[in-house]
Amino acid sequence: MIVREFYETREDGVNLYHIYSNSNFYIIQSGTNAKYADVIDVEDAPYEYTESDEEIPEEPSPDSPIYPEPEPEPVEPEPTSIEGRKILKKMQIDEYDQSTNVNGFYLGDQLMWLDRETRASLRNTIESLMLLGRTELDIWYGTTRITLDVNTAKQLLAVLEVYATDCYNVTIQHKIAVDSLTDIDEVINFDITADYPQMPHFPLSE
């Protein structure tokens, strides 16, 4: 059985949850099919998890003499030059752009995302359904099926396409702005979260 336990609250106020199988099986992440022993995920992460049929092997006891001492994780020193800081800041911009803070929309109360390839595939499906006189489209998100009127789905995809383009434009503008800065403190304090459009929210009809 999948267990989802509160883990901690980050400094930015986001709640984190520990997700694992209480039967000691690996868990599979929906959408990516990635396999984990356990994960720490944000509260509104657009993923679901299912148990695999592969059991997690038992690790040796830490008291065993053959158990290797864990090596400390190397700590990357923060760059001291302005150019190094710009590279780091642009990496942070990319990470934020690819996170669920940007890549997401609400369909009812469900936070989810459709990447570019999925959006293109759904547009083709909608056109085919309409040509055949079909009026509904099923969207699967993990194991959740959401049925939409094809015209509603077409409008949703149009809004998402514009939203994704607007977010991309903000990301590029942030990188250009960082490149233009001449003071290292301005680079360090540059707000990578600013100016992104509000995440779309589509109500579900009863």
Sequence and secondary structure as in RCSB ss.txt:
>XXXX:A:sequence
MIVREFYETREDGVNLYHIYSNSNFYIIQSGTNAKYADVIDVEDAPYEYTESDEEIPEEPSPDSPIYPEPEPEPV
EPEPTSIEGRKILKKMQIDEYDQSTNVNGFYLGDQLMWLDRETRASLRNTIESLMLLGRTELDIWYGTTRITLDV
NTAKQLLAVLEVYATDCYNVTIQHKIAVDSLTDIDEVINFDITADYPQMPHFPLSE
>XXXX:A:secstr
 EEEEEEEE TTS EEEEEEETTSEEEEETTT  EESEEEEETT S  EEEEEEE      TTSTTS        
     SHHHHHHHHHHHHHHHHTSTTTS EEETTEEE   HHHHHHHHHHHHHHHHTT  EEEEEETTEEEEEEH
HHHHHHHHHHHHHHHHHHHHHHHHHHHHHH   HHHHHT  TTTT     EE    
